[in-house]
Amino acid sequence: MLGLMLLQFTATAAELRVGFDGAFVAGRWNPIEFSIRDQSAVTLTITIDQGDLRSGAVPVRYIYELAGGPGLSVIEDELFIPAWQSFSWSAASPARVIASGSFHPRDVDDRPLALIASTEPARHAGLVPAGTRLVAYGTSSLPERLAAWDGVALLLFDGSTAPPPLEVVISAATAGSNVVLLEPLPDSYGELRRLATGPVTRLGAGQIVRGDAAEVADLLEPLTDSVSLEGFLSELNELELQQPVRPVFLFPLLIMYGVAALVLLRSSGLPGVIAVSALGVLAVVIAWPSLNPEATLSRSQLQLSVSAGGLSRTYQSVRLLHREGGDLVLAGHLRPTTPLPYAVREERTALTAERWRPVQLAARPELTTAGTSAGATDDLALLSVFPAGSTARATDGRIEVFLPEPVQ
């Protein structure tokens, strides 16, 4: 099975599942599920080499610790999986390696997925957008976290399977997927019908489309690509660095101060000494902000929320500049936007920054709540990638884009 290579030893079971039924998307966030049975103190290490012949090895490591115990222990998470040269994993106890596996570079595929929850998925192939991969998938194990849907362009339900949890549909639509409810649907889908009150219901960066096959085909539309949004966010997020004062500009001021001090001392005696001291203190107070050395690490953070229906897909961009270079440990699950070695462990991201070399990182996208109105903003080039009628609101370190409501 693509995406799952499993070795089992003795009676211990360990399994890693990546993506949806083994299909996952390079260059996107993808869900993973790792499970062990009747085993304690296991460390799961996932290693992805995103380098090439020119740059050499550029490893990414994800490390998880499982306390385990009797019965089944499970970890669910979302990882950013870049295009890779090698992709391997291992699960080890303090005594030995329990299981391991790998993926071949020929499995690299950046085409988004179209998930069809149906007993006859081939019937709906005509609704699958060009350039996507059709994956038949059940509703029992669909993820509920937004980042898991980053690589999914279409999620279709025709009512022939059990209805999915409401949280699954909300997360998928808010993430930017076209979620299709294909009529006629059985009564068990009543809760989803109430969520999708019209033919098109916008949620976050995506939408829920409801109708028969002919109606849905006319309502489906390409949605804004999350990769292009992250690119815009990286361009907008700039570091505001204090310009250093060059010593050449300080010499004339020192000469002027010395001449003034000499004149005051010779002409005024003790009052001149007091005046010279006061003038020196005043000069130091005024010049100190410019002369004070900057912090070793400068950081800039910008957040973008794409909103509709009261929900948002929220992106966060972080830019760092280390003046001396060195190891950094950042809170949260982030990934560099350019290939760099890094490791994620216990929701902390560790990497090494080069001296005076800015590093741009993107956080895992999240589902957040949003407002219901915004004033139009014309000076944001970001609006050019959204449908006509979109509006935006910009505040300190935050940009929120509101998508227009569909015409019913």
C-alpha positions in Angstrom: 0.0 0.0 0.0 1.4 3.4 -1.0 2.3 5.5 2.0 2.6 2.5 4.4 5.6 0.2 4.8 5.4 -1.9 7.9 7.8 -4.4 9.5 6.5 -6.4 12.5 8.6 -8.1 15.1 7.5 -10.8 17.5 3.9 -10.1 18.8 4.3 -6.4 19.0 2.3 -4.4 16.5 3.3 -0.9 15.3 1.8 0.9 12.3 2.3 4.3 10.7 -0.4 5.7 8.3 0.3 8.7 6.3 -2.3 10.7 4.3 -5.6 9.2 3.2 -5.5 5.5 2.5 -1.8 5.9 1.8 -2.2 8.9 -0.6 -0.5 12.1 0.5 0.6 15.4 -1.1 4.1 16.6 -1.3 4.5 20.3 -0.3 1.4 20.3 1.9 0.4 19.4 5.5 -0.8 15.8 5.7 -2.3 13.7 8.5 -0.5 10.9 10.1 -1.6 8.2 12.6 0.9 6.0 14.5 -0.3 3.2 16.7 1.4 0.6 18.9 -0.1 -2.3 20.9 1.1 -3.6 24.3 4.4 -1.7 24.2 5.7 1.0 26.5 8.3 3.8 26.1 8.4 4.0 22.3 10.1 6.8 20.3 8.8 7.4 16.8 11.3 9.2 14.5 10.3 10.3 11.0 13.2 11.5 8.9 12.7 13.3 5.5 15.6 14.4 3.4 14.5 17.3 1.2 17.9 18.0 -0.2 19.2 17.4 -3.8 22.5 16.7 -5.5 23.4 20.3 -5.4 22.6 21.1 -1.8 23.3 17.8 -0.2 21.3 16.3 2.6 18.7 18.7 4.2 17.0 16.6 6.9 13.7 17.2 8.6 13.0 15.2 11.7 9.7 14.7 13.6 10.1 13.0 17.0 7.3 11.6 19.2 7.5 10.0 22.6 4.8 7.4 23.5 4.4 6.2 27.1 2.4 3.3 25.8 1.2 0.5 28.1 -1.3 -2.3 27.8 -3.7 -2.1 24.9 -3.6 0.3 21.9 -1.7 3.7 22.0 -2.2 6.2 19.2 -0.7 9.5 18.0 -2.5 11.7 15.5 -0.9 14.7 14.0 -0.3 16.7 10.8 3.1 17.1 9.2 4.4 19.2 6.5 5.8 16.8 4.0 8.2 18.4 1.4 9.3 16.8 -1.8 11.9 14.3 -0.7 14.9 12.3 -1.7 14.4 9.9 1.2 11.5 9.4 3.6 11.9 6.8 6.4 10.6 6.1 9.9 11.4 4.0 12.9 9.8 3.1 16.2 12.2 2.1 18.9 12.1 1.1 22.5 15.1 1.6 24.8 16.1 -2.0 24.0 15.5 -2.4 20.2 13.8 -1.2 17.1 10.2 -2.3 17.0 9.3 -1.4 13.5 10.5 0.7 10.6 9.7 1.6 7.0 10.4 3.9 4.1 8.9 5.5 1.0 10.4 5.6 -2.5 11.1 9.0 -4.2 8.9 7.9 -7.1 6.0 8.2 -4.7 6.5 12.0 -4.6 3.3 13.6 -5.9 2.2 17.2 -5.4 -1.3 16.8 -7.0 -4.1 17.5 -4.6 -6.6 14.8 -3.6 -10.3 14.3 -4.3 -11.8 12.2 -1.6 -15.0 10.3 -2.5 -16.9 8.9 0.4 -19.2 6.4 -1.5 -19.8 2.7 -2.1 -19.4 3.4 -5.8 -16.7 6.2 -6.1 -16.1 5.7 -9.8 -19.6 7.0 -10.5 -18.5 10.5 -9.5 -15.3 10.7 -11.4 -16.8 13.3 -13.7 -16.9 15.8 -10.7 -13.2 15.3 -9.9 -11.2 18.4 -11.0 -8.5 18.0 -13.5 -5.0 17.6 -12.0 -6.3 15.9 -8.8 -6.1 12.3 -7.6 -9.3 10.4 -6.9 -9.2 8.5 -3.6 -12.0 6.3 -2.3 -12.3 6.8 1.4 -14.7 5.9 4.2 -16.1 8.3 6.7 -15.1 6.4 9.9 -11.6 7.9 10.2 -11.7 11.3 8.6 -9.6 13.8 10.5 -11.2 16.8 12.3 -8.2 19.2 12.4 -8.0 21.8 9.7 -4.3 21.2 8.7 -5.1 17.7 7.7 -7.2 19.0 4.8 -4.4 21.2 3.3 -3.9 18.8 0.3 -7.5 18.0 -0.3 -9.3 19.9 -3.2 -12.6 18.0 -3.1 -14.5 16.0 -0.5 -17.7 14.4 -1.8 -20.5 12.6 0.1 -23.3 10.9 -1.8 -25.2 9.4 1.2 -24.2 5.8 0.5 -21.9 5.8 3.5 -22.5 6.8 7.1 -22.7 10.5 7.6 -19.4 12.1 8.7 -19.1 14.1 12.0 -20.1 17.8 11.5 -16.6 18.8 12.6 -15.0 17.0 9.7 -17.1 18.9 7.1 -16.5 22.2 8.8 -12.7 21.7 9.0 -12.4 20.5 5.4 -14.5 23.5 4.1 -12.7 26.1 6.2 -9.3 24.7 5.1 -10.2 25.5 1.5 -11.8 22.4 0.1 -14.9 22.1 -2.0 -17.1 19.9 0.1 -19.9 18.3 -2.0 -23.2 17.0 -0.5 -24.7 15.1 -3.4 -28.5 14.9 -3.4 -30.6 13.0 -2.7 -29.2 12.4 0.7 -30.8 10.1 3.4 -32.4 11.4 6.6 -29.3 10.6 8.5 -27.6 13.5 6.8 -30.1 16.0 8.3 -27.5 17.7 10.4 -25.3 18.4 7.4 -28.4 19.7 5.5 -28.9 22.2 8.2 -25.3 23.3 8.0 -25.6 23.8 4.2 -28.7 25.9 3.9 -28.3 26.8 0.3 -26.7 25.6 -2.9 -23.4 27.2 -1.8 -22.3 27.9 1.8 -19.0 29.6 2.3 -16.9 28.6 5.3 -13.4 30.0 5.9 -11.3 29.6 2.7 -13.6 26.9 1.1 -17.3 26.1 0.6 -20.0 23.5 0.9 -21.9 22.8 -2.3 -25.2 21.0 -2.2 -27.3 19.7 -5.0 -27.7 16.9 -7.6 -24.8 16.0 -9.9 -25.8 18.5 -12.7 -26.2 21.4 -10.2 -23.0 20.6 -8.4 -21.0 20.5 -11.6 -22.0 24.1 -12.3 -21.3 25.3 -8.8 -17.9 23.9 -8.2 -15.1 26.5 -8.7 -11.4 26.5 -8.1 -10.6 28.0 -4.7 -7.6 30.1 -3.7 -4.5 27.9 -3.3 -3.0 27.9 0.1 0.6 27.8 -1.2 0.0 31.1 -3.0 -1.4 32.6 0.2 1.7 31.6 2.1 3.8 33.1 -0.6 2.0 36.4 -0.3 2.3 36.3 3.5 6.0 35.7 3.3 6.4 38.7 1.0 4.4 41.0 3.3 6.2 40.0 6.5 9.3 42.2 6.6 11.7 42.7 9.5 11.9 46.3 10.8 15.6 46.6 11.6 17.1 49.7 13.4 19.7 51.4 11.2 23.0 51.6 13.1 24.7 55.0 13.6 28.0 55.2 11.7 30.9 56.4 13.8 31.8 58.9 11.1 28.7 60.9 12.0 29.6 61.0 15.7 33.0 62.6 15.2 31.7 66.1 14.3 29.3 66.0 17.3 32.2 65.1 19.6 34.3 67.9 18.3 31.5 70.4 18.7 30.9 69.2 22.3 34.6 69.4 23.1 34.8 73.0 21.8 31.6 74.0 23.7 32.9 72.4 26.9 36.3 74.2 26.6 34.7 77.6 26.1 32.3 77.1 29.0 35.0 75.9 31.4 37.3 78.9 30.6 34.6 81.5 30.6 32.3 80.5 33.4 34.3 78.5 36.0 32.1 76.3 38.2 28.8 77.2 36.5 30.6 76.2 33.2 31.5 72.7 34.7 27.8 72.2 35.7 26.6 73.3 32.3 29.1 71.0 30.5 28.1 68.0 32.7 24.4 68.7 32.1 25.0 69.0 28.3 26.8 65.7 28.3 24.1 63.9 30.2 21.4 65.4 27.9 23.4 64.3 24.8 23.8 60.7 26.2 20.0 60.5 27.0 19.1 61.7 23.5 21.6 59.5 21.6 21.2 56.3 23.7 18.4 54.7 21.7 20.5 55.0 18.6 23.8 53.9 20.2 22.3 51.0 22.2 23.2 47.7 20.5 20.3 45.8 19.0 19.2 42.4 20.4 21.0 39.4 18.9 17.7 38.0 17.5 15.1 40.1 15.7 11.7 38.6 15.1 8.7 39.7 13.0 5.3 38.0 13.0 2.3 38.4 10.6 -1.0 36.6 10.6 -3.5 36.2 7.8 -7.0 34.9 8.3 -9.3 34.0 5.3 -12.9 34.2 6.6 -16.4 33.4 5.6 -19.4 32.2 7.5 -17.9 33.2 10.9 -14.9 30.9 10.6 -11.3 31.5 9.4 -8.4 29.6 8.1 -5.5 31.3 9.9 -2.0 31.4 8.6 1.0 32.7 10.6 4.3 33.8 9.2 7.4 34.3 11.4 10.7 35.9 10.1 13.8 35.7 12.2 17.3 37.3 11.9 20.1 36.0 14.1 23.1 38.4 14.0 25.5 35.9 15.4 24.1 32.7 14.1 23.2 29.8 16.3 20.7 27.2 17.4 17.0 28.3 17.9 14.1 26.5 19.6 10.7 28.0 18.8 7.4 27.2 20.4 4.8 25.6 18.1 5.0 23.5 15.0 6.6 25.5 12.2 8.4 24.8 9.0 10.9 26.9 7.0 9.5 28.1 3.7 12.9 27.3 2.1 14.7 24.0 2.5 16.6 24.1 5.9 17.4 21.3 8.4 15.0 21.4 11.3 13.4 19.1 13.9 10.0 19.1 15.6 9.6 17.6 19.1 6.9 18.1 21.7 5.4 21.0 19.7 8.7 22.8 19.6 10.7 23.5 16.4 14.5 23.5 16.5 16.8 24.8 13.8 20.1 26.5 13.2 20.2 30.0 11.9 23.1 31.3 9.9 24.7 34.6 10.8 22.8 37.6 9.3 20.7 35.3 7.2 16.9 35.9 7.6 14.8 32.7 8.1 11.1 32.6 7.1 8.8 30.1 8.8 5.2 29.2 8.4 3.1 27.8 11.2 0.6 25.0 10.9 -2.7 26.5 9.7 -5.5 26.6 12.2 -9.3 27.0 12.4 -10.4 30.1 14.2 -13.5 32.2 14.6 -14.0 35.4 12.7 -16.0 38.6 12.6 -18.9 39.1 10.2 -18.1 42.4 8.6 -15.1 44.5 7.5 -14.3 47.7 5.8 -13.1 47.6 2.2 -9.3 48.0 1.8 -8.0 48.9 -1.6 -4.2 48.9 -1.0 -3.7 45.2 -0.3 -2.4 43.4 -3.4 -3.5 40.2 -1.5 -7.1 40.8 -2.6 -6.2 40.1 -6.2 -6.2 36.4 -5.5 -9.7 36.4 -4.1 -13.1 36.6 -5.7 -14.5 40.0 -6.6 -16.3 41.6 -3.7 -13.8 40.4 -1.1 -12.9 42.9 1.6 -9.9 43.1 4.0 -9.1 44.5 7.4 -5.5 45.2 8.4 -4.4 45.8 12.0 -1.1 45.5 13.8 0.4 42.3 12.6 -2.9 40.9 11.3 -4.7 40.8 8.0 -8.2 39.4 7.7 -9.7 38.8 4.3 -13.5 38.3 4.1 -14.9 36.4 1.2 -18.1 37.5 -0.4 -21.3 35.6 0.4 -22.6 33.5 -2.6 -25.7 34.7 -4.4 -28.4 32.2 -3.7 
